Amino acid sequence: MLWIAQRASAAVLALCVAVHLAMIIYAVQGGLTAAEILERTRGNAGWLAFYSVFVLAVTIHAPIGLRSVFAEWLGWRGRSRDVVLSLFALLIAWMGMRAALGVFA
Amino acid sequence: MVHRLSGIALAVFLPLHFWVLGSAIEGEMSLGSSLAWTEQPLVKLGEWAIVLALAAHLGGGLRVLALEFLPWRDWQKGLAAAAAALTVAVGLALALAL
């Protein structure tokens, strides 16, 4: 189940990251100011939807990836690890959606 | 190894990234002061490194997906090379733009 979730979220992220990288390169041309960024992004429902999907996919992908790293590099397995990673998932979901809403809503 | 290290770096970076962008919800001034902090040379270098890590993780991830799901093993070298090329290209593009 986690294996499938990791691959499925990876496939979604491959597309999201490619778009995001293109966006970064476009956005940094000529420097960044808060006013410039927000002027372009605010009220854009399409990008809000895109970044909501991005945040959801990252919320699935990052904790599952860290789960393997913790087990193989730190020998940290079992319930305590999974509880910590679940909290990490909740944290990035909440912070990610707050950021997406702040920039695009 | 590159895939793993870049993944860890991205996991550490994410909350910070969201925190800075989340300050937009408190208004333009707040995001502006967060962005002013990013003008420091070391932070610039860190930004460049994290974008490179993102590109590297994308390239490595595409390679893993290709190895696991595609039957055409001959494509491996081509895909790995393409991933490396993409990484360098994106890193360079950012280095020039920043």
Backbone of each chain as ProteinMPNN parsed JSONL, in Angstrom:
{"seq_chain_A": "MLWIAQRASAAVLALCVAVHLAMIIYAVQGGLTAAEILERTRGNAGWLAFYSVFVLAVTIHAPIGLRSVFAEWLGWRGRSRDVVLSLFALLIAWMGMRAALGVFA", "coords_chain_A": {"N_chain_A": [[0.83, -1.214, 0.0], [1.831, 1.317, 0.954], [3.965, 1.368, -0.765], [2.781, 1.526, -3.306], [1.442, 3.97, -2.94], [3.621, 5.665, -2.709], [4.785, 5.483, -5.262], [2.678, 6.33, -6.898], [2.255, 8.943, -5.927], [4.719, 9.939, -6.599], [4.603, 9.949, -9.382], [2.658, 11.904, -9.833], [3.993, 14.036, -8.653], [6.203, 14.294, -10.32], [5.251, 15.593, -12.561], [4.224, 17.922, -11.329], [6.557, 19.037, -10.179], [8.127, 19.558, -12.417], [6.599, 21.563, -13.655], [6.657, 23.403, -11.568], [9.412, 24.03, -11.387], [9.777, 25.281, -13.845], [8.147, 27.454, -13.398], [9.537, 28.709, -11.287], [11.884, 29.531, -12.572], [10.805, 31.271, -14.437], [9.616, 33.099, -12.682], [11.708, 34.319, -11.241], [12.965, 35.986, -12.984], [14.138, 39.154, -13.361], [13.982, 39.718, -10.676], [12.441, 39.486, -7.371], [9.685, 40.77, -5.713], [7.507, 41.138, -2.907], [5.112, 42.413, -3.526], [5.0, 42.238, -6.327], [4.879, 39.451, -6.701], [2.483, 38.705, -5.37], [0.633, 40.229, -6.723], [0.524, 38.971, -9.188], [-0.347, 36.441, -8.469], [-2.581, 36.325, -6.727], [-6.008, 35.431, -6.301], [-6.116, 33.52, -8.233], [-7.608, 30.823, -9.281], [-7.007, 28.507, -10.706], [-4.226, 28.061, -10.385], [-4.223, 27.813, -7.635], [-5.603, 25.414, -7.344], [-3.803, 23.714, -8.648], [-1.502, 23.921, -6.96], [-2.606, 22.971, -4.598], [-3.002, 20.279, -5.165], [-0.327, 19.617, -5.497], [0.674, 20.056, -2.882], [-0.774, 18.089, -1.507], [0.212, 15.742, -2.706], [2.912, 15.892, -1.942], [2.6, 15.693, 0.792], [1.922, 13.044, 1.046], [4.143, 11.807, -0.124], [6.694, 12.689, 1.036], [6.774, 11.891, 3.876], [6.658, 9.068, 3.587], [8.982, 8.539, 2.197], [10.905, 9.437, 4.065], [10.427, 7.575, 6.009], [11.605, 5.188, 5.126], [14.27, 6.054, 5.08], [14.728, 6.638, 7.792], [14.473, 4.055, 8.863], [16.52, 2.595, 7.553], [18.9, 4.068, 7.862], [18.969, 5.041, 10.471], [17.998, 3.024, 11.947], [15.549, 3.25, 13.045], [12.488, 2.137, 13.776], [9.019, 1.007, 13.861], [6.26, 2.011, 16.055], [6.716, 4.569, 17.235], [8.238, 5.96, 15.348], [6.405, 6.053, 13.195], [4.34, 7.545, 14.271], [5.59, 10.02, 14.696], [6.188, 10.647, 12.027], [3.615, 10.802, 10.985], [2.713, 13.068, 12.279], [4.474, 14.884, 11.145], [3.559, 14.768, 8.51], [1.001, 15.881, 8.852], [1.754, 18.428, 9.659], [3.132, 19.474, 7.34], [1.06, 19.362, 5.526], [-0.787, 21.163, 6.608], [0.757, 23.561, 6.802], [1.492, 23.814, 4.134], [-0.951, 24.118, 2.757], [-1.801, 26.446, 3.939], [0.13, 28.182, 2.983], [-0.376, 27.996, 0.205], [-2.977, 29.03, 0.078], [-2.49, 31.563, 1.098], [-0.943, 32.725, -0.902], [-2.3, 32.345, -3.322], [-5.099, 32.566, -2.984]], "CA_chain_A": [[0.0, 0.0, 0.0], [2.726, 2.478, 0.994], [4.794, 1.299, -1.973], [1.951, 2.07, -4.39], [1.206, 5.395, -2.652], [4.854, 6.384, -2.987], [4.96, 5.559, -6.732], [1.601, 7.148, -7.473], [2.523, 10.346, -5.599], [5.912, 10.315, -7.376], [4.193, 10.25, -10.761], [1.998, 13.217, -9.777], [5.01, 15.047, -8.334], [7.098, 14.496, -11.478], [4.613, 16.639, -13.355], [4.151, 19.148, -10.523], [7.894, 19.608, -9.997], [8.561, 20.111, -13.712], [5.875, 22.83, -13.812], [7.138, 24.293, -10.514], [10.75, 24.498, -11.772], [9.584, 26.251, -14.928], [7.563, 28.622, -12.739], [10.596, 29.39, -10.526], [12.776, 30.192, -13.529], [10.054, 32.406, -14.973], [9.299, 34.08, -11.64], [12.868, 35.059, -10.738], [13.448, 36.939, -13.981], [13.899, 40.541, -12.961], [13.878, 39.879, -9.229], [11.182, 39.168, -6.698], [9.215, 41.536, -4.561], [6.251, 40.575, -2.414], [4.002, 43.019, -4.26], [4.976, 41.647, -7.678], [4.438, 38.054, -6.639], [1.079, 38.597, -4.973], [-0.175, 40.835, -7.785], [0.344, 37.968, -10.236], [-0.89, 35.155, -8.023], [-3.828, 36.414, -5.948], [-7.28, 35.231, -6.985], [-5.965, 32.609, -9.359], [-8.161, 29.537, -8.828], [-6.324, 27.414, -11.398], [-2.949, 27.784, -9.71], [-4.543, 27.343, -6.282], [-5.923, 23.993, -7.494], [-2.551, 23.023, -8.976], [-0.628, 23.825, -5.787], [-3.266, 22.125, -3.609], [-2.651, 18.906, -5.555], [1.106, 19.517, -5.226], [0.835, 19.906, -1.432], [-1.317, 16.779, -1.13], [1.154, 14.71, -3.159], [4.109, 15.988, -1.088], [2.196, 15.201, 2.109], [1.999, 11.578, 0.971], [5.454, 11.338, -0.592], [7.846, 12.987, 1.912], [6.857, 11.026, 5.059], [6.951, 7.67, 3.217], [10.409, 8.513, 1.872], [11.658, 9.552, 5.325], [10.207, 6.337, 6.749], [12.668, 4.259, 4.724], [15.556, 6.608, 5.504], [14.832, 6.441, 9.242], [14.675, 2.632, 9.144], [17.779, 2.068, 7.025], [20.08, 4.814, 8.316], [18.955, 5.257, 11.917], [17.462, 1.841, 12.61], [14.346, 3.675, 13.772], [11.291, 1.485, 13.235], [7.935, 0.854, 14.828], [5.172, 2.949, 16.242], [7.149, 5.938, 17.526], [8.616, 6.571, 14.068], [5.22, 6.317, 12.376], [3.598, 8.647, 14.901], [6.326, 11.251, 14.376], [6.026, 10.95, 10.6], [2.229, 11.233, 10.775], [2.654, 14.47, 12.717], [5.186, 15.638, 10.107], [2.636, 14.855, 7.37], [-0.032, 16.863, 9.203], [2.396, 19.746, 9.682], [3.37, 20.025, 6.007], [-0.241, 19.568, 4.871], [-1.367, 22.408, 7.135], [1.591, 24.7, 6.389], [1.457, 23.898, 2.673], [-2.23, 24.681, 2.325], [-1.816, 27.836, 4.414], [0.949, 28.93, 2.027], [-1.071, 28.051, -1.088], [-4.104, 29.96, 0.232], [-1.943, 32.909, 1.289], [-0.383, 33.256, -2.145], [-3.188, 32.254, -4.494], [-6.539, 32.787, -2.746]], "C_chain_A": [[0.866, 1.267, 0.0], [3.578, 2.543, -0.268], [4.051, 1.926, -3.151], [1.745, 3.574, -4.197], [2.44, 6.215, -3.008], [5.073, 6.55, -4.492], [3.917, 6.458, -7.367], [1.853, 8.63, -7.19], [3.743, 10.837, -6.366], [5.53, 10.712, -8.795], [3.514, 11.623, -10.826], [3.046, 14.314, -9.58], [5.944, 15.318, -9.508], [6.559, 15.629, -12.343], [4.613, 17.975, -12.608], [5.516, 19.836, -10.433], [8.404, 20.228, -11.292], [7.907, 21.476, -13.937], [6.417, 23.869, -12.817], [8.519, 24.868, -10.864], [10.656, 25.549, -12.882], [9.065, 27.567, -14.355], [8.626, 29.421, -11.987], [11.474, 30.186, -11.484], [12.093, 31.428, -14.129], [9.92, 33.515, -13.926], [10.503, 34.911, -11.206], [13.447, 36.037, -11.758], [13.118, 38.36, -13.512], [13.634, 40.736, -11.479], [12.489, 39.632, -8.679], [10.869, 40.21, -5.647], [7.857, 40.958, -4.167], [5.071, 41.103, -3.229], [3.853, 42.406, -5.65], [4.4, 40.24, -7.677], [2.93, 38.001, -6.405], [0.153, 39.194, -6.027], [-0.492, 39.806, -8.876], [-0.454, 36.765, -9.772], [-2.277, 35.229, -7.398], [-5.074, 36.23, -6.816], [-7.201, 34.295, -8.163], [-6.363, 31.19, -8.948], [-7.437, 28.35, -9.462], [-5.018, 27.028, -10.704], [-3.168, 27.318, -8.284], [-4.851, 25.84, -6.329], [-4.649, 23.184, -7.76], [-1.692, 22.838, -7.725], [-1.271, 23.044, -4.642], [-2.965, 20.65, -3.883], [-1.178, 18.636, -5.219], [1.335, 19.252, -3.725], [0.353, 18.527, -0.966], [-0.337, 15.667, -1.5], [2.419, 14.704, -2.302], [3.82, 15.43, 0.305], [2.236, 13.671, 2.168], [3.449, 11.126, 0.779], [6.591, 11.521, 0.423], [7.893, 12.074, 3.157], [7.185, 9.565, 4.716], [8.434, 7.523, 2.868], [11.26, 8.557, 3.133], [11.549, 8.27, 6.147], [11.305, 5.314, 6.418], [14.029, 4.744, 5.204], [15.771, 6.377, 7.0], [15.147, 4.975, 9.574], [16.078, 2.181, 8.746], [19.005, 2.787, 7.583], [20.14, 4.96, 9.834], [18.498, 4.022, 12.683], [16.201, 2.136, 13.418], [13.105, 3.088, 13.094], [10.177, 1.549, 14.275], [7.04, 2.066, 14.992], [5.643, 4.394, 16.448], [7.531, 6.669, 16.233], [7.367, 6.958, 13.266], [4.363, 7.441, 12.95], [4.261, 9.979, 14.56], [6.121, 11.637, 12.915], [4.589, 11.359, 10.264], [2.058, 12.692, 11.179], [3.353, 15.37, 11.689], [4.281, 15.833, 8.884], [1.557, 15.91, 7.633], [0.532, 18.284, 9.155], [2.576, 20.297, 8.265], [2.059, 20.206, 5.231], [-0.828, 20.911, 5.305], [-0.563, 23.625, 6.646], [1.525, 24.917, 4.878], [0.167, 24.528, 2.172], [-2.364, 26.14, 2.758], [-1.03, 28.717, 3.436], [0.218, 29.093, 0.695], [-2.231, 29.048, -1.027], [-3.605, 31.399, 0.361], [-1.495, 33.539, -0.017], [-1.431, 33.331, -3.259], [-4.653, 32.597, -4.233], [-6.893, 34.267, -2.833]], "O_chain_A": [[0.678, 2.165, -0.821], [3.877, 3.624, -0.777], [4.601, 2.74, -3.893], [1.853, 4.355, -5.142], [2.329, 7.319, -3.54], [5.491, 7.613, -4.951], [4.223, 7.25, -8.259], [1.694, 9.474, -8.071], [3.811, 12.007, -6.744], [6.057, 11.679, -9.345], [3.757, 12.404, -11.745], [3.009, 15.361, -10.226], [6.422, 16.439, -9.677], [7.302, 16.5, -12.795], [4.953, 19.017, -13.169], [5.622, 21.053, -10.589], [9.033, 21.286, -11.278], [8.567, 22.427, -14.356], [6.61, 25.036, -13.155], [8.765, 26.057, -10.66], [11.354, 26.563, -12.863], [9.484, 28.648, -14.768], [8.631, 30.651, -12.032], [11.773, 31.356, -11.247], [12.711, 32.478, -14.305], [10.084, 34.698, -14.225], [10.35, 36.077, -10.842], [14.327, 36.83, -11.424], [11.956, 38.704, -13.298], [13.127, 41.777, -11.063], [11.502, 39.576, -9.413], [11.698, 40.499, -4.784], [7.155, 40.368, -4.988], [4.156, 40.357, -3.578], [2.749, 42.097, -6.097], [3.567, 39.879, -8.509], [2.197, 37.341, -7.141], [-0.973, 38.73, -6.207], [-1.598, 39.764, -9.414], [-1.155, 36.135, -10.563], [-3.064, 34.292, -7.526], [-5.182, 36.789, -7.908], [-8.102, 34.264, -9.002], [-5.576, 30.455, -8.353], [-7.272, 27.309, -8.827], [-4.739, 25.852, -10.468], [-2.39, 26.515, -7.769], [-4.413, 25.086, -5.46], [-4.442, 22.118, -7.181], [-1.211, 21.737, -7.455], [-0.557, 22.506, -3.795], [-2.709, 19.874, -2.963], [-0.83, 17.565, -4.721], [2.084, 18.35, -3.35], [0.994, 17.882, -0.136], [-0.088, 14.761, -0.705], [2.94, 13.639, -1.97], [4.669, 14.785, 0.92], [2.544, 13.084, 3.205], [3.916, 10.192, 1.43], [7.371, 10.594, 0.643], [8.955, 11.533, 3.465], [7.904, 8.9, 5.461], [9.064, 6.518, 3.199], [12.225, 7.803, 3.261], [12.466, 7.922, 6.891], [11.857, 4.665, 7.307], [14.847, 3.953, 5.676], [16.853, 5.973, 7.425], [15.969, 4.686, 10.443], [16.747, 1.474, 9.5], [20.052, 2.163, 7.759], [21.223, 5.0, 10.417], [18.594, 3.97, 13.909], [15.833, 1.399, 14.332], [12.728, 3.49, 11.993], [10.347, 2.055, 15.385], [7.057, 3.003, 14.193], [5.049, 5.328, 15.909], [7.196, 7.839, 16.045], [7.288, 8.061, 12.726], [3.737, 8.197, 12.206], [3.591, 10.94, 14.183], [5.905, 12.807, 12.6], [4.369, 12.169, 9.364], [1.355, 13.455, 10.517], [2.888, 16.473, 11.399], [4.238, 16.915, 8.297], [1.238, 16.723, 6.765], [-0.12, 19.213, 8.679], [2.223, 21.446, 8.0], [1.954, 21.092, 4.382], [-1.303, 21.691, 4.48], [-1.132, 24.593, 6.141], [1.504, 26.052, 4.402], [0.185, 25.369, 1.273], [-2.952, 26.961, 2.054], [-1.444, 29.828, 3.103], [0.191, 30.183, 0.123], [-2.445, 29.817, -1.964], [-4.201, 32.329, -0.182], [-1.649, 34.744, -0.219], [-1.439, 34.278, -4.045], [-5.383, 32.893, -5.179], [-8.055, 34.634, -2.66]]}, "seq_chain_B": "MVHRLSGIALAVFLPLHFWVLGSAIEGEMSLGSSLAWTEQPLVKLGEWAIVLALAAHLGGGLRVLALEFLPWRDWQKGLAAAAAALTVAVGLALALAL", "coords_chain_B": {"N_chain_B": [[21.98, 7.251, -3.535], [22.371, 10.03, -4.002], [19.754, 10.584, -4.555], [18.557, 10.015, -2.13], [19.84, 11.78, -0.29], [19.152, 14.255, -1.437], [16.426, 14.079, -1.129], [16.114, 14.135, 1.668], [17.106, 16.686, 2.188], [15.157, 18.215, 0.882], [12.901, 17.572, 2.398], [13.541, 18.764, 4.8], [13.688, 21.394, 4.01], [11.088, 22.03, 3.164], [9.083, 22.763, 5.3], [10.136, 25.253, 6.06], [10.041, 26.709, 3.67], [7.251, 26.755, 3.257], [6.533, 28.187, 5.483], [7.625, 30.729, 5.006], [6.197, 31.427, 2.644], [3.664, 31.244, 3.694], [3.545, 33.479, 5.223], [2.527, 35.313, 3.569], [-0.144, 35.311, 3.934], [-0.532, 36.904, 6.03], [-0.236, 39.272, 4.934], [1.209, 41.612, 2.537], [3.411, 43.072, 3.549], [4.517, 41.432, 5.491], [5.335, 39.161, 3.993], [7.127, 40.479, 2.41], [9.148, 41.222, 4.248], [10.069, 38.712, 4.929], [11.09, 37.92, 2.473], [13.119, 39.752, 2.172], [14.975, 38.823, 3.929], [15.913, 36.661, 2.461], [17.704, 37.77, 0.738], [20.319, 37.606, 1.507], [23.666, 36.494, 0.777], [24.42, 33.839, 1.533], [21.96, 32.617, 1.904], [20.973, 32.82, -0.648], [22.713, 31.071, -1.932], [21.937, 28.73, -0.68], [19.328, 28.54, -1.649], [19.809, 28.111, -4.337], [21.071, 25.631, -4.148], [18.982, 24.073, -3.147], [17.162, 24.098, -5.204], [18.634, 22.775, -7.105], [18.798, 20.325, -5.783], [16.13, 19.614, -5.865], [15.753, 19.285, -8.629], [17.569, 17.212, -9.039], [16.418, 15.214, -7.477], [14.038, 14.873, -8.809], [15.018, 13.927, -11.283], [16.283, 11.534, -10.415], [14.066, 10.22, -9.368], [12.447, 9.854, -11.615], [14.056, 8.082, -12.921], [13.948, 5.862, -11.176], [11.207, 5.219, -11.38], [11.145, 4.56, -14.071], [12.838, 2.336, -14.16], [11.386, 0.551, -12.606], [8.859, 0.352, -13.785], [8.953, 0.413, -16.577], [9.382, -1.729, -19.35], [11.452, -1.555, -21.115], [14.623, -1.995, -20.974], [16.827, -0.997, -22.264], [16.476, 1.651, -22.351], [17.37, 2.722, -20.063], [19.973, 3.874, -19.743], [19.764, 6.067, -21.405], [17.671, 7.494, -20.187], [18.737, 8.018, -17.652], [20.868, 9.619, -18.356], [19.465, 11.716, -19.479], [18.164, 12.646, -17.234], [20.306, 13.548, -15.695], [21.228, 15.567, -17.374], [19.054, 17.284, -17.372], [19.053, 18.074, -14.711], [21.494, 19.508, -14.507], [20.978, 21.477, -16.38], [18.767, 22.872, -15.325], [19.858, 23.747, -12.918], [21.894, 25.411, -13.844], [20.41, 27.293, -15.256], [19.081, 28.553, -13.209], [21.262, 29.493, -11.737], [22.225, 31.403, -13.439], [20.081, 33.114, -13.573], [19.621, 33.995, -10.969]], "CA_chain_B": [[22.537, 8.126, -2.505], [22.001, 11.41, -4.348], [18.293, 10.658, -4.438], [18.234, 10.009, -0.704], [20.299, 13.031, 0.329], [18.335, 15.369, -1.933], [15.107, 13.913, -0.522], [16.188, 14.622, 3.053], [17.243, 18.147, 2.114], [13.856, 18.776, 0.505], [11.979, 17.403, 3.538], [13.911, 19.779, 5.797], [13.419, 22.712, 3.432], [9.65, 22.264, 2.945], [8.386, 23.577, 6.312], [10.667, 26.621, 6.004], [9.48, 27.272, 2.45], [5.825, 27.003, 3.507], [6.434, 29.224, 6.503], [7.871, 32.021, 4.336], [5.06, 31.725, 1.765], [2.485, 31.4, 4.534], [3.515, 34.843, 5.758], [1.722, 36.112, 2.635], [-1.516, 35.348, 4.443], [-0.573, 38.033, 6.97], [-0.122, 40.497, 4.151], [2.366, 41.873, 1.694], [4.546, 43.545, 4.344], [5.113, 40.284, 6.161], [6.051, 38.396, 2.972], [8.251, 41.332, 1.999], [10.26, 41.132, 5.203], [10.623, 37.371, 4.784], [11.871, 37.88, 1.235], [14.324, 40.559, 2.391], [15.91, 37.896, 4.583], [16.492, 35.766, 1.448], [18.684, 38.494, -0.09], [21.682, 37.332, 1.96], [24.376, 35.611, -0.148], [24.372, 32.429, 1.954], [20.604, 32.127, 1.655], [20.922, 32.666, -2.113], [23.425, 29.836, -2.25], [21.063, 27.66, -0.215], [18.2, 28.447, -2.587], [20.32, 27.478, -5.547], [21.322, 24.226, -3.813], [17.731, 23.33, -2.953], [16.577, 23.923, -6.538], [19.422, 21.705, -7.717], [18.372, 19.089, -5.118], [14.799, 19.286, -6.392], [15.952, 18.772, -9.988], [18.243, 15.92, -8.919], [15.448, 14.261, -6.934], [13.119, 14.613, -9.926], [15.722, 13.057, -12.23], [16.452, 10.219, -9.797], [12.745, 9.613, -9.236], [12.024, 9.396, -12.946], [14.87, 6.895, -13.206], [13.38, 4.757, -10.394], [9.922, 4.845, -11.991], [11.441, 3.921, -15.354], [13.398, 1.004, -13.888], [10.383, -0.334, -12.029], [7.621, 0.194, -14.555], [9.126, 0.299, -18.02], [10.057, -2.961, -19.722], [12.562, -1.33, -22.044], [15.839, -1.767, -20.199], [17.799, -0.226, -23.056], [16.219, 3.083, -22.15], [17.922, 3.153, -18.773], [21.094, 4.797, -19.89], [19.249, 7.297, -21.998], [16.891, 8.23, -19.192], [19.635, 8.514, -16.607], [21.607, 10.734, -18.953], [18.524, 12.836, -19.622], [17.922, 13.175, -15.886], [21.495, 14.314, -15.318], [21.258, 16.759, -18.212], [17.996, 18.17, -16.885], [19.535, 18.618, -13.442], [22.512, 20.522, -14.773], [20.359, 22.578, -17.119], [17.952, 23.679, -14.419], [20.779, 24.392, -11.99], [22.568, 26.503, -14.558], [19.429, 28.334, -15.573], [18.859, 29.291, -11.961], [22.498, 30.182, -11.374], [22.315, 32.588, -14.297], [18.963, 34.028, -13.325], [19.567, 34.538, -9.603]], "C_chain_B": [[22.181, 9.601, -2.748], [20.5, 11.606, -4.142], [17.885, 10.787, -2.964], [18.612, 11.334, -0.034], [19.463, 14.223, -0.133], [16.929, 15.303, -1.341], [15.073, 14.436, 0.905], [16.258, 16.149, 3.067], [15.9, 18.8, 1.809], [12.866, 18.688, 1.665], [12.261, 18.442, 4.625], [13.511, 21.176, 5.324], [11.919, 23.049, 3.392], [8.953, 23.113, 4.01], [8.834, 25.034, 6.293], [10.068, 27.385, 4.82], [8.013, 27.655, 2.66], [5.634, 28.127, 4.522], [6.621, 30.602, 5.879], [6.674, 32.396, 3.455], [3.793, 31.963, 2.565], [2.394, 32.792, 5.126], [2.751, 35.778, 4.816], [0.303, 36.28, 3.149], [-1.674, 36.5, 5.437], [-0.344, 39.357, 6.242], [1.216, 40.661, 3.467], [3.615, 42.262, 2.491], [5.292, 42.37, 4.971], [5.91, 39.432, 5.181], [7.282, 39.17, 2.519], [9.425, 41.229, 2.945], [10.887, 39.744, 5.175], [11.529, 37.304, 3.559], [13.159, 38.689, 1.364], [15.412, 39.702, 3.033], [16.626, 37.021, 3.545], [17.507, 36.469, 0.559], [20.127, 38.206, 0.326], [22.359, 36.306, 1.044], [24.295, 34.131, 0.241], [23.001, 31.815, 1.694], [20.407, 31.902, 0.161], [21.563, 31.348, -2.535], [22.579, 28.623, -1.86], [19.883, 27.44, -1.15], [18.623, 27.724, -3.852], [20.527, 25.981, -5.307], [20.012, 23.44, -3.709], [17.029, 23.131, -4.301], [17.316, 22.801, -7.271], [19.014, 20.351, -7.11], [17.009, 18.637, -5.638], [14.918, 18.673, -7.789], [16.599, 17.388, -9.94], [17.266, 14.845, -8.436], [14.417, 13.89, -8.005], [13.762, 13.642, -10.913], [15.865, 11.643, -11.688], [15.127, 9.474, -9.68], [12.227, 9.085, -10.559], [12.784, 8.12, -13.318], [14.301, 5.674, -12.467], [12.075, 4.269, -11.025], [10.159, 4.092, -13.301], [11.949, 2.497, -15.131], [12.318, 0.038, -13.421], [9.207, -0.62, -12.96], [7.804, 0.028, -16.056], [9.875, -0.991, -18.362], [11.32, -2.738, -20.558], [13.841, -0.995, -21.303], [16.891, -0.93, -20.955], [17.641, 1.282, -22.839], [16.906, 3.618, -20.903], [19.003, 4.198, -18.916], [20.616, 6.143, -20.416], [18.502, 8.147, -20.983], [17.77, 8.816, -18.101], [20.414, 9.719, -17.122], [20.712, 11.961, -19.073], [18.267, 13.484, -18.265], [19.092, 14.041, -15.445], [21.541, 15.63, -16.086], [20.237, 17.783, -17.721], [18.422, 18.864, -15.591], [20.502, 19.769, -13.663], [21.875, 21.743, -15.44], [19.561, 23.49, -16.192], [18.828, 24.43, -13.43], [21.452, 25.598, -12.62], [21.617, 27.665, -14.845], [19.194, 29.218, -14.35], [20.089, 30.099, -11.564], [22.617, 31.477, -12.177], [21.246, 33.612, -13.926], [19.053, 34.704, -11.962], [20.517, 35.702, -9.384]], "O_chain_B": [[21.755, 10.315, -1.841], [20.044, 12.63, -3.634], [16.994, 11.559, -2.611], [17.815, 11.93, 0.69], [19.109, 15.092, 0.664], [16.31, 16.335, -1.079], [14.119, 15.102, 1.306], [15.571, 16.813, 3.842], [15.547, 19.818, 2.405], [12.086, 19.613, 1.891], [11.345, 18.935, 5.283], [13.064, 22.017, 6.105], [11.531, 24.204, 3.565], [8.292, 24.093, 3.665], [8.025, 25.943, 6.484], [9.649, 28.536, 4.945], [7.59, 28.748, 2.284], [4.692, 28.914, 4.427], [5.874, 31.532, 6.18], [6.191, 33.527, 3.503], [2.948, 32.772, 2.182], [1.31, 33.248, 5.492], [2.373, 36.886, 5.198], [-0.37, 37.264, 2.84], [-2.774, 37.004, 5.662], [-0.269, 40.418, 6.861], [2.194, 39.973, 3.757], [4.727, 41.847, 2.165], [6.522, 42.322, 4.98], [7.03, 39.021, 5.485], [8.341, 38.592, 2.276], [10.574, 41.156, 2.508], [12.094, 39.603, 5.372], [12.603, 36.704, 3.603], [14.17, 38.359, 0.744], [16.597, 39.834, 2.727], [17.795, 36.678, 3.719], [18.117, 35.826, -0.296], [21.058, 38.524, -0.415], [21.715, 35.361, 0.587], [24.122, 33.27, -0.622], [22.89, 30.649, 1.314], [19.768, 30.936, -0.256], [21.034, 30.615, -3.371], [22.505, 27.634, -2.588], [19.486, 26.305, -1.413], [17.918, 26.857, -4.37], [20.196, 25.161, -6.164], [19.939, 22.285, -4.13], [16.376, 22.109, -4.514], [16.706, 21.986, -7.964], [18.897, 19.356, -7.825], [16.763, 17.446, -5.826], [14.27, 17.672, -8.094], [16.228, 16.498, -10.705], [17.283, 13.714, -8.92], [13.984, 12.741, -8.094], [13.144, 12.662, -11.328], [15.605, 10.669, -12.395], [15.065, 8.259, -9.867], [11.641, 8.004, -10.623], [12.237, 7.209, -13.939], [14.183, 4.593, -13.043], [11.861, 3.067, -11.185], [9.469, 3.118, -13.605], [11.541, 1.568, -15.828], [12.323, -1.138, -13.783], [8.63, -1.707, -12.925], [6.898, -0.45, -16.738], [10.886, -1.309, -17.735], [12.153, -3.636, -20.687], [14.111, 0.175, -21.032], [17.722, -0.254, -20.35], [18.549, 2.069, -23.108], [17.009, 4.83, -20.714], [18.957, 5.261, -18.297], [21.013, 7.203, -19.932], [18.675, 9.365, -20.925], [17.581, 9.956, -17.677], [20.595, 10.708, -16.412], [21.132, 13.088, -18.809], [18.165, 14.706, -18.155], [18.904, 15.125, -14.893], [21.853, 16.678, -15.521], [20.514, 18.981, -17.661], [18.191, 20.058, -15.395], [20.356, 20.85, -13.093], [22.191, 22.886, -15.11], [19.664, 24.715, -16.262], [18.583, 25.599, -13.132], [21.563, 26.661, -12.009], [21.964, 28.838, -14.701], [19.12, 30.443, -14.442], [19.978, 31.24, -11.114], [23.053, 32.507, -11.662], [21.482, 34.82, -13.963], [18.62, 35.846, -11.802], [20.575, 36.253, -8.284]]}, "name": "protein", "num_of_chains": 2, "seq": "MLWIAQRASAAVLALCVAVHLAMIIYAVQGGLTAAEILERTRGNAGWLAFYSVFVLAVTIHAPIGLRSVFAEWLGWRGRSRDVVLSLFALLIAWMGMRAALGVFAMVHRLSGIALAVFLPLHFWVLGSAIEGEMSLGSSLAWTEQPLVKLGEWAIVLALAAHLGGGLRVLALEFLPWRDWQKGLAAAAAALTVAVGLALALAL"}
